[in-house]
Amino acid sequence: MDKIKPRIFKGTRDFLPRMMIPREDIIDTIRRSFSRYGFSPLSTPAFEFIEILTGKSGSEADKLIYPLSYRGGKTLALHYDLTVPLARVMAQYAELPRPFKRYQIQPVWRADRPQIRQGRFREFVQCDADIVGVGGALADAEIIALTADILGRLGFGIGERKYLILVNDRRFLAGVVAWAGIYPGQWLAPVCRALDKYDRAGIEGVREELTALKLEVRIIDRLMRVFEDVPADLRARSGYAKAKDLLDNWADQLDFDEEALELGGLFDAIAGFGVPDNTWVFTPWLSRGLDYYTGPIFESVLPAEPHIGSLTGGGRYDDLIGRFGTQDIPATGTTIGIDRIFTAMEQLGMLGKSSCRTQVLVANFGDQTLRFELNVVAEFRNAGLATEIYLEPVKLAKQFRYADKLGIPVVAVIGPDEASKGLVKLKWMDTGVEEIVSRTRAVYGLKEKLAMRGE
């Protein structure tokens, strides 16, 4: 029989325990934040009818789809995000309460070129939170507050770990384009894609992009007004006061378009939720693709690590759900990029190095002491300690090497002498310190010490 070469498809990954443990910790932190904010879990099938997935964001998004053959036809496809399945659910289950606050954590698949260093893969876990059934700035601001809460709890916020949530509004961009003398229509998306390159290409790069669109020089000059009085450094213009000042500078130019200035209400709500001033910034050129966003848009970045891209991103999409039903239903939400976040934390040295969750390894001396050892294992586990027993009575040195390799902090040694006296020897693997304690003290004292050490 021919041997099969073990391999995986490019853009996918195996997650060994040393990676899965911090990933699970990240997901658990995010899930707890979702619950604190009143979001409920939702799960949908990995694949949908292909007509459900096509048409959300135009032909570019349609190219991301992995079709599935079913009974000779390509009627199904793997979902490439979780927003379209949510829209389908809302149209299909009219009895769901509104506002409906849901979170969803599931794998998605995209037929896209992987970019490993940026944390971009063909298969990845998407983590969404959305509020459906209510318009207005309060819902958008709550999504932003949720984002800040999650990133802060994951350990971002200081030095190289400093994050910023970029905030803008699709209606503001439409107002700017109209003010510059361009009928938004078909021009809105290409013009805003050019403006969106400012943080990467600078003013001259944006001007080159606009020139390539064959726009008149006078129109380009007016569009450049977006960047006037705006410091190039994101961190130099973060917070409520600076956001209001920038918007006020546009009030006279955009007084013909009340919707373009509704960002002020969003800024008020963000401040009201207590989102720290140094964590969010009004970014007048942010566009995020604009294919289906209808209002506020936002994403979070690490200014010190620009190659990572956005850690989170989302906005308001009031027209999408109506494509699956008889009426439009307002909605807003964000995607928390777990793979991007994991990549950033890995590159910034924010992840632990443990390959297991075991806190205590009970050494195995064989039949003479096994009953006593198993009783201690049960007592440790009943007390809430993650415990395992070495499954073979091999030399003690080999059992210590096993604990050391996996990062298990403590080995409980119960030889014949200890067992006869009801004692347990505890060896701390990082220091080599040993202590002999009573069986009862071993259980409750160990739990206390591990908690103090954060293990």
C-alpha positions as CSV (number, residue, x, y, z in Angstrom):
1,M,0.0,0.0,0.0
2,D,1.4,3.4,-1.0
3,K,2.3,5.7,1.8
4,I,0.3,9.0,2.0
5,K,2.3,12.1,2.5
6,P,0.9,14.1,5.5
7,R,0.2,17.7,4.4
8,I,-2.5,20.4,4.6
9,F,-3.8,22.9,2.2
10,K,-1.9,26.2,2.0
11,G,-3.7,28.9,4.1
12,T,-5.0,26.4,6.7
13,R,-3.3,25.3,9.9
14,D,-3.1,22.6,12.5
15,F,-3.4,24.1,16.0
16,L,-1.2,22.1,18.4
17,P,-1.9,22.5,22.2
18,R,0.7,25.2,22.7
19,M,-1.4,27.3,20.2
20,M,-4.8,26.1,21.1
21,I,-4.5,27.0,24.8
22,P,-3.9,30.7,24.2
23,R,-6.5,30.7,21.4
24,E,-9.1,29.2,23.7
25,D,-8.2,31.8,26.4
26,I,-8.7,34.6,23.8
27,I,-12.0,33.2,22.8
28,D,-13.1,32.7,26.4
29,T,-12.2,36.4,27.2
30,I,-14.2,37.6,24.2
31,R,-17.2,35.4,25.0
32,R,-17.4,36.7,28.5
33,S,-17.4,40.3,27.3
34,F,-20.2,39.4,24.8
35,S,-22.2,38.0,27.7
36,R,-21.6,41.1,29.9
37,Y,-23.0,43.3,27.2
38,G,-26.1,41.2,26.8
39,F,-25.3,39.4,23.6
40,S,-26.7,35.8,23.0
41,P,-25.0,33.0,21.1
42,L,-26.0,31.9,17.6
43,S,-24.7,29.1,15.4
44,T,-25.5,28.5,11.7
45,P,-24.5,25.8,9.2
46,A,-21.0,25.8,7.8
47,F,-22.5,26.0,4.3
48,E,-25.4,27.8,2.7
49,F,-27.2,27.8,-0.6
50,I,-24.9,29.6,-2.9
51,E,-27.5,32.2,-3.9
52,I,-27.7,33.2,-0.2
53,L,-24.0,34.0,-0.2
54,T,-23.6,35.8,-3.5
55,G,-24.6,39.4,-4.0
56,K,-23.8,40.7,-0.5
57,S,-20.7,42.8,-1.4
58,G,-20.5,42.5,-5.2
59,S,-18.3,40.4,-7.5
60,E,-15.2,40.9,-5.4
61,A,-16.7,39.1,-2.4
62,D,-18.2,36.5,-4.7
63,K,-14.7,35.5,-5.7
64,L,-14.0,34.5,-2.1
65,I,-16.6,31.7,-2.2
66,Y,-15.7,28.0,-2.0
67,P,-18.5,26.2,-3.9
68,L,-19.5,22.6,-2.9
69,S,-20.6,20.0,-5.3
70,Y,-23.9,18.4,-4.3
71,R,-25.6,15.8,-6.5
72,G,-23.8,17.0,-9.6
73,G,-24.4,20.7,-9.1
74,K,-22.8,23.6,-7.3
75,T,-25.8,24.6,-5.2
76,L,-24.0,25.0,-1.9
77,A,-20.9,26.9,-0.7
78,L,-19.0,27.3,2.5
79,H,-19.8,30.6,4.2
80,Y,-17.1,33.2,3.9
81,D,-18.4,35.4,6.8
82,L,-21.1,35.3,9.5
83,T,-23.0,38.5,8.5
84,V,-24.9,36.9,5.6
85,P,-26.0,33.9,7.6
86,L,-27.2,36.3,10.3
87,A,-29.2,38.3,7.7
88,R,-30.7,35.0,6.5
89,V,-31.6,34.0,10.1
90,M,-33.3,37.4,10.8
91,A,-35.4,37.1,7.6
92,Q,-36.3,33.5,8.3
93,Y,-37.2,33.8,12.0
94,A,-39.5,36.7,12.3
95,E,-40.4,35.8,15.9
96,L,-36.9,36.7,17.2
97,P,-37.1,39.7,19.7
98,R,-35.8,43.0,18.6
99,P,-33.4,44.5,19.2
100,F,-31.7,41.1,18.7
101,K,-28.2,41.1,20.1
102,R,-26.2,38.0,18.9
103,Y,-22.7,36.8,18.9
104,Q,-21.3,34.0,16.8
105,I,-17.9,32.3,16.9
106,Q,-17.4,29.9,14.0
107,P,-14.9,29.0,11.3
108,V,-15.3,30.6,7.8
109,W,-13.6,29.9,4.5
110,R,-12.3,32.3,1.8
111,A,-10.8,31.4,-1.5
112,D,-8.2,34.2,-1.0
113,R,-4.5,34.3,-1.2
114,P,-3.1,33.7,2.3
115,Q,-0.8,36.3,4.0
116,I,0.6,34.5,7.0
117,R,2.5,37.4,8.5
118,Q,-0.7,39.5,8.6
119,G,-2.7,36.7,10.1
120,R,-4.7,36.2,6.9
121,F,-5.7,32.6,6.1
122,R,-8.1,30.7,3.9
123,E,-9.7,29.0,6.9
124,F,-10.1,31.0,10.1
125,V,-12.4,31.6,13.0
126,Q,-14.6,34.6,12.8
127,C,-16.1,36.2,15.9
128,D,-19.0,38.6,15.4
129,A,-21.3,40.6,17.6
130,D,-24.3,42.4,16.0
131,I,-27.3,44.4,17.1
132,V,-30.3,43.9,14.8
133,G,-33.6,45.8,14.7
134,V,-32.6,49.2,16.0
135,G,-31.1,52.3,14.3
136,G,-29.5,55.2,16.0
137,A,-26.1,56.0,17.4
138,L,-26.5,54.2,20.7
139,A,-26.3,50.8,19.2
140,D,-23.2,51.7,17.1
141,A,-21.5,53.2,20.2
142,E,-22.2,50.1,22.2
143,I,-20.4,48.0,19.5
144,I,-17.4,50.4,19.8
145,A,-17.5,50.2,23.7
146,L,-17.6,46.4,23.4
147,T,-14.6,46.4,21.1
148,A,-12.6,48.6,23.6
149,D,-13.6,46.3,26.4
150,I,-12.4,43.2,24.7
151,L,-9.1,44.6,23.5
152,G,-8.4,46.0,26.9
153,R,-9.1,42.7,28.6
154,L,-6.8,40.9,26.1
155,G,-3.9,43.1,27.2
156,F,-3.7,45.6,24.5
157,G,-3.4,49.3,25.4
158,I,0.2,50.2,26.3
159,G,3.4,50.9,24.3
160,E,3.6,48.6,21.2
161,R,0.3,47.0,22.3
162,K,-1.5,50.4,22.0
163,Y,-4.7,50.0,20.0
164,L,-6.9,52.6,18.4
165,I,-10.4,52.3,17.2
166,L,-10.9,54.3,14.0
167,V,-14.3,55.8,13.6
168,N,-16.1,57.4,10.6
169,D,-19.5,57.4,8.8
170,R,-20.4,56.3,5.3
171,R,-22.8,59.3,5.1
172,F,-20.0,61.7,6.0
173,L,-17.9,60.4,3.1
174,A,-20.8,60.7,0.8
175,G,-21.3,64.3,1.9
176,V,-17.6,65.1,1.4
177,V,-17.7,63.6,-2.1
178,A,-20.8,65.6,-3.0
179,W,-19.3,68.8,-1.6
180,A,-16.2,68.3,-3.7
181,G,-18.4,68.4,-6.8
182,I,-18.8,64.7,-7.5
183,Y,-22.2,63.0,-7.8
184,P,-21.7,60.2,-5.2
185,G,-23.4,57.3,-7.1
186,Q,-20.9,55.2,-8.9
187,W,-18.0,57.5,-7.9
188,L,-18.4,57.1,-4.2
189,A,-16.7,53.7,-3.9
190,P,-13.6,54.4,-6.0
191,V,-13.1,57.9,-4.6
192,C,-13.4,56.6,-1.0
193,R,-11.1,53.7,-1.7
194,A,-8.5,56.2,-2.8
195,L,-9.0,58.3,0.4
196,D,-8.8,55.2,2.5
197,K,-5.2,54.7,1.5
198,Y,-4.0,57.8,3.3
199,D,-2.6,56.0,6.4
200,R,-0.5,53.7,4.1
201,A,0.4,56.0,1.2
202,G,0.2,59.5,2.6
203,I,-1.4,62.6,1.0
204,E,0.7,62.3,-2.2
205,G,-0.3,58.7,-2.6
206,V,-4.0,59.6,-2.3
207,R,-3.5,62.4,-4.8
208,E,-2.0,59.9,-7.3
209,E,-4.9,57.5,-6.8
210,L,-7.5,60.3,-7.4
211,T,-5.5,61.5,-10.5
212,A,-5.7,58.0,-11.9
213,L,-9.5,58.2,-11.7
214,K,-9.3,61.1,-14.2
215,L,-10.8,63.6,-11.7
216,E,-10.3,67.3,-12.3
217,V,-7.5,69.0,-10.4
218,R,-10.0,71.4,-8.7
219,I,-12.0,68.5,-7.5
220,I,-8.9,66.7,-6.2
221,D,-7.9,69.9,-4.4
222,R,-11.2,70.1,-2.7
223,L,-11.1,66.4,-1.6
224,M,-7.7,67.1,-0.1
225,R,-9.5,69.3,2.4
226,V,-10.4,66.1,4.2
227,F,-6.8,66.0,5.4
228,E,-6.3,69.6,6.4
229,D,-5.7,70.3,10.1
230,V,-5.5,66.6,10.7
231,P,-2.3,65.4,12.3
232,A,-0.7,62.5,10.5
233,D,-0.2,60.6,13.7
234,L,-3.4,58.8,14.7
235,R,-2.5,59.1,18.4
236,A,-2.2,62.8,18.2
237,R,-5.9,63.3,17.4
238,S,-7.6,60.6,19.5
239,G,-10.6,61.3,21.8
240,Y,-13.9,63.1,22.0
241,A,-12.8,66.8,22.0
242,K,-10.6,66.4,18.9
243,A,-13.3,64.4,17.1
244,K,-15.8,67.1,17.7
245,D,-13.4,69.9,16.6
246,L,-12.7,68.1,13.3
247,L,-16.4,67.6,12.7
248,D,-17.1,71.2,13.5
249,N,-14.5,72.3,10.9
250,W,-16.7,70.5,8.3
251,A,-20.0,71.9,9.5
252,D,-20.0,74.9,7.2
253,Q,-19.1,72.9,4.2
254,L,-21.6,70.2,4.8
255,D,-24.5,72.3,6.1
256,F,-26.5,71.1,3.1
257,D,-26.4,67.5,4.4
258,E,-27.6,66.9,7.9
259,E,-26.9,63.1,7.7
260,A,-23.3,63.8,7.0
261,L,-23.0,65.5,10.4
262,E,-24.8,62.9,12.4
263,L,-21.4,61.6,13.6
264,G,-21.6,64.1,16.4
265,G,-24.3,62.0,18.1
266,L,-22.1,58.9,17.8
267,F,-19.2,60.8,19.4
268,D,-21.5,61.8,22.3
269,A,-22.6,58.2,22.8
270,I,-19.0,56.8,22.7
271,A,-18.0,59.3,25.4
272,G,-21.1,58.4,27.4
273,F,-20.2,54.7,27.5
274,G,-16.9,55.7,29.0
275,V,-14.7,54.5,26.2
276,P,-11.2,55.9,27.1
277,D,-10.4,59.0,25.1
278,N,-7.0,57.7,24.1
279,T,-8.4,54.5,22.4
280,W,-10.6,56.0,19.6
281,V,-10.2,58.5,16.9
282,F,-12.3,60.2,14.2
283,T,-10.8,59.1,10.9
284,P,-12.5,61.2,8.1
285,W,-11.1,59.0,5.2
286,L,-11.9,55.6,6.6
287,S,-14.1,53.7,4.2
288,R,-14.0,49.9,4.8
289,G,-15.2,49.0,1.4
290,L,-18.5,50.7,1.4
291,D,-20.3,48.0,-0.5
292,Y,-23.0,47.5,2.0
293,Y,-22.3,49.9,4.9
294,T,-25.0,52.6,5.3
295,G,-23.8,54.6,8.4
296,P,-21.0,54.5,11.0
297,I,-18.0,52.4,10.2
298,F,-15.1,51.4,12.5
299,E,-12.0,49.3,12.8
300,S,-9.2,48.9,15.3
301,V,-5.5,48.8,14.6
302,L,-2.1,48.7,16.3
303,P,-0.3,51.8,15.2
304,A,3.1,50.3,16.2
305,E,2.4,47.2,14.1
306,P,0.8,48.4,10.9
307,H,1.6,45.2,9.0
308,I,-1.0,43.3,11.1
309,G,-3.9,45.2,9.6
310,S,-7.2,45.7,11.4
311,L,-7.8,43.6,14.6
312,T,-11.6,44.3,14.4
313,G,-13.9,45.9,11.9
314,G,-17.5,46.6,11.3
315,G,-20.2,49.2,10.9
316,R,-23.9,49.8,10.2
317,Y,-25.6,47.9,7.4
318,D,-29.3,48.8,7.3
319,D,-30.1,47.4,3.9
320,L,-28.6,44.0,3.9
321,I,-31.2,42.0,5.7
322,G,-34.0,43.4,3.5
323,R,-32.5,41.4,0.6
324,F,-33.8,38.2,2.2
325,G,-37.2,39.5,3.2
326,T,-39.9,42.0,2.6
327,Q,-38.5,44.9,4.6
328,D,-35.2,46.5,5.6
329,I,-34.1,45.9,9.1
330,P,-31.5,48.1,10.7
331,A,-28.3,46.4,12.0
332,T,-24.8,47.2,13.2
333,G,-22.0,45.0,14.3
334,T,-18.3,44.1,14.3
335,T,-16.0,41.2,13.6
336,I,-13.3,40.5,16.2
337,G,-10.4,39.1,14.2
338,I,-9.2,36.2,16.4
339,D,-6.5,35.1,14.0
340,R,-5.2,38.7,13.5
341,I,-5.4,39.2,17.3
342,F,-3.5,35.9,17.9
343,T,-0.9,36.8,15.3
344,A,-0.4,40.3,17.0
345,M,-0.2,38.8,20.5
346,E,2.3,36.2,19.3
347,Q,4.5,38.7,17.6
348,L,4.4,41.0,20.6
349,G,5.2,38.2,23.1
350,M,1.8,38.3,24.8
351,L,1.1,34.6,24.7
352,G,2.0,32.0,27.3
353,K,4.2,29.0,26.5
354,S,2.4,26.2,28.2
355,S,1.5,23.1,26.2
356,C,-1.2,21.9,28.6
357,R,-3.6,23.1,31.3
358,T,-2.5,20.6,33.9
359,Q,-1.6,22.2,37.2
360,V,-0.4,19.1,39.1
361,L,1.2,15.9,37.9
362,V,0.9,13.1,40.4
363,A,3.9,10.8,40.0
364,N,3.3,7.1,39.6
365,F,5.4,4.7,41.8
366,G,3.5,1.5,40.8
367,D,1.1,-0.9,42.5
368,Q,2.4,-0.4,46.1
369,T,1.2,3.3,46.2
370,L,-1.2,3.5,43.3
371,R,-4.4,3.4,45.3
372,F,-3.2,6.3,47.5
373,E,-2.0,8.2,44.5
374,L,-5.4,7.8,42.7
375,N,-7.2,9.0,45.8
376,V,-5.0,12.1,45.8
377,V,-5.7,12.7,42.1
378,A,-9.4,12.5,42.8
379,E,-9.1,15.0,45.7
380,F,-7.1,17.4,43.7
381,R,-9.7,17.3,40.9
382,N,-12.6,17.6,43.2
383,A,-11.0,20.7,44.6
384,G,-10.9,22.2,41.1
385,L,-7.2,21.6,40.3
386,A,-6.4,20.4,36.8
387,T,-4.6,17.1,37.7
388,E,-3.2,14.1,35.9
389,I,-1.3,11.0,37.0
390,Y,1.6,9.7,35.0
391,L,0.2,6.6,33.4
392,E,3.2,4.3,33.7
393,P,5.4,3.6,36.8
394,V,8.6,4.6,35.1
395,K,11.7,6.3,36.6
396,L,10.9,9.5,38.5
397,A,13.4,11.5,36.3
398,K,11.4,10.7,33.2
399,Q,8.2,11.9,34.9
400,F,9.8,15.1,35.9
401,R,11.0,15.6,32.3
402,Y,7.4,15.1,31.1
403,A,6.2,17.8,33.6
404,D,8.9,20.2,32.6
405,K,8.3,19.8,28.9
406,L,4.6,20.5,29.2
407,G,5.1,23.4,31.7
408,I,3.2,21.6,34.5
409,P,4.1,23.8,37.6
410,V,3.9,21.1,40.3
411,V,4.7,17.4,40.7
412,A,3.2,15.5,43.6
413,V,5.4,12.7,44.7
414,I,3.9,10.0,46.9
415,G,6.4,7.2,47.5
416,P,6.0,4.3,49.9
417,D,7.3,6.4,52.9
418,E,4.9,9.3,52.2
419,A,2.0,7.0,51.6
420,S,2.5,5.2,54.9
421,K,2.4,8.5,56.8
422,G,-0.4,10.2,54.8
423,L,2.0,12.8,53.3
424,V,2.6,14.3,49.9
425,K,5.9,15.8,48.6
426,L,5.3,18.7,46.3
427,K,8.0,19.7,43.9
428,W,7.8,23.1,42.2
429,M,9.3,22.6,38.7
430,D,10.4,26.2,38.1
431,T,12.5,26.5,41.3
432,G,13.1,22.9,42.3
433,V,11.9,23.7,45.8
434,E,10.3,20.7,47.5
435,E,7.9,20.6,50.5
436,I,6.4,17.7,52.4
437,V,2.9,18.4,53.6
438,S,-0.2,16.5,54.9
439,R,-2.6,15.1,52.3
440,T,-5.2,17.7,53.3
441,R,-2.7,20.6,53.2
442,A,-1.5,19.4,49.8
443,V,-4.9,19.8,48.3
444,Y,-6.0,23.2,49.8
445,G,-2.6,24.8,50.3
446,L,-1.6,23.9,46.7
447,K,-4.8,25.5,45.3
448,E,-4.1,28.7,47.2
449,K,-0.5,28.9,46.1
450,L,-1.3,28.3,42.5
451,A,-3.9,31.0,42.6
452,M,-1.4,33.4,44.0
453,R,1.0,32.6,41.2
454,G,-1.7,33.0,38.6
455,E,-1.5,29.4,37.4
